[in-house]
Amino acid sequence: METAFNANQQNQRREYDKIEAELTADVENVLLRYLEIQRITKELEDEKASLQEKITGHLSTKPGGFWFPVVKGIPLKIRYFRETEIEYDENVLRSRLGEKYRQILSPDMRKIRSNLPGLEEILAPVIEKIGSPDREKVRGAIETGAMHPEDFTGAFRKQTRTRLAVMRVQNEDYRQS
């Protein structure tokens, strides 16, 4: 079973080989259509955001909750609420509060992920509660003889997923080609 999130794998930038493949007319047409769909999707997302702004503007004087309008016979359910986000200037607070700064801190998953390699030793006492098997560590344990392949027989499911991303080349990408 694939773990829902593996911070080690996400933080490591993977290197890929350059693929040498023929660009046939059919594939060229597919790629052009793909790019067109990406452009249309972006336009639709922008239009959707604009429409959401207009709807929230219409509801701005109302309290949060659900609105059930019927539009041309189509019953709708619209959830509307306000959420306040606060972004603290951590450097200012750290310098003002000194040692008291620690009293207002809670774990931040983004910071934990970005600092994970340095936190592994600290997290070791609770790793069984918060950890998942890591493919590279399994491979390393087998290669060093610390564990045997049969220890893992029937204890995992392997899936191969094909991933594809089509994007425009940025200037720095083109120079590497």
N, C-alpha and C positions, 0 to 999 in steps of 0.2 A: 504494500500500500504506500502510495506517495505521501510524504508528510505535507501537511497543509502549508508549512512555512519552514524553510531551512535557511536561517540567516547566514550561515557560512557560505552556502552556495550563492545566495543573492549578492553578497558583498564582493565575491570574486568575479572579476570581469573575464569572461570566457573568450578565448581567441579562436577564430574560425579560419579555415583555409579558404583561399579564393577558388571558386568553382569555375571551371572552363566548360561552358555549354553553348551550344549553337542557339542563336536567337532566330527561331523560325517565324514566318509571317503569322501563324496562328498564335504563338506565344506572345508576339509583339502586340497583336490585337487584344489579347487577354490582359496584358499589362497596361495598355492604354485605357481599357475599360475599367480596370482596377483603380488606376489613378483618377479617372473621372468619378468613380463612386466615392473615393476618398474626398474629393473636392465637394461633391454634392452632400456627403455626410457632414462635412465641416460647415457648409452653408446651412444645413438643416439644424445642426446643433446651435449655431449662432441665432437662427430664427427662433428656435425653441426657447433659448435663454431670453430673448427679447419679449416673447409672448408671456413667459413666466413673470418677467418684470411688470408687464402690464396687468396681469391678473393679481399679483401681489399688491400693486398700486391700488387696484380696485378694492382689495380687501384690507388695505392698510389701517383703516379706522376701526376694523372689527377685532374682537378678541380671537385668540388662536382657537382652533378646533376644526370641525368638519363642516363643509358647505355642500349641499346636495342640489345643485341646479339641474334643470332638465333643458337640454338644448336640442331643438328640433326633434323632440320625442326621445332623445337619448338621455337616460338618467346618468348623471355623473356624481362622483364622490371626490371632493377636493379637500385635501388636508392642508391646513394653513397654520403655521406657527412661527414665532420669532425665537431666535436663538442668539444669545449674546456670546461672542467670542472675545476673549481677552488675550493679548499677546504681551507678555512682560519683557521689559528690557532687563535681561538677567545680569548683565555686567553692572548696571547701575544698582540693582537690588543687592547683588553680592557685595559691592563696595559699601553701600549704606548700612546693610544689616550685619556684615561680618559673620561671626560664628552663628548668629541667629538665623541666617539665610537657610541653613539646613532644615530648620523647623517647618518651612513652607514647601519643601520639595516632595514630590511623589515620583515614582518610576515613570519614565518617558520611553515608550517602546522604540521610538525613532532613535533616540540616543543610545539605548541598549543595543539595538542592531548595529549601529555604526561603531560601537566600542566593544563588540562581542569578543574579538580575539583576546583582548586584554582582560576581559571579565571571566573567561572560562575557569581560571583557577579559583576565583572568588566564589563562583557558582557551583563548584565541585560538590560541596556538601548537600546541595539540593538538586543535583542534576537529574536524579531519577524522577523528580516531580515536574521538572520543567523541560527536560531534554527529550530528544527523539534520536533514533539511530542515524548516524551520518554515513552516507555511502563511502566517502573517502576514508573515514576512520575504519569502517568495516574492511575495506580493501587493504588498508595498511596493516591491520591486525592479522589478516590472513597471510599477507606477503611476508611479515616478520615471523610468522609461526606462532604468534601469541594465541591465535584462534585457528580453527580448522574450517574449511568450507562446509563440511557436513554439519557444523554447529548451526548453520544458517539454512540448511535444506528444509524446505517447506515452511519457513518462517518469514517469507516475503513474497510479494507478488510483483513481477516486473512487467512494466508496460513501456512500449516505445510510442512516444507521441511525436508527430510531425508538426513542426512549428514553421510558420512562414511569416515574414514581415516584408512588406514592400514600402519603400520610402524613397523620397528624392535624395540624391547624393548631395551632401553638404560640401563646400569647397575643400575642407581638410580631408574628407573621405576620398574625393576625386584624385587628389595628389598622391594618395597611397596606392591607387590602382596600378 
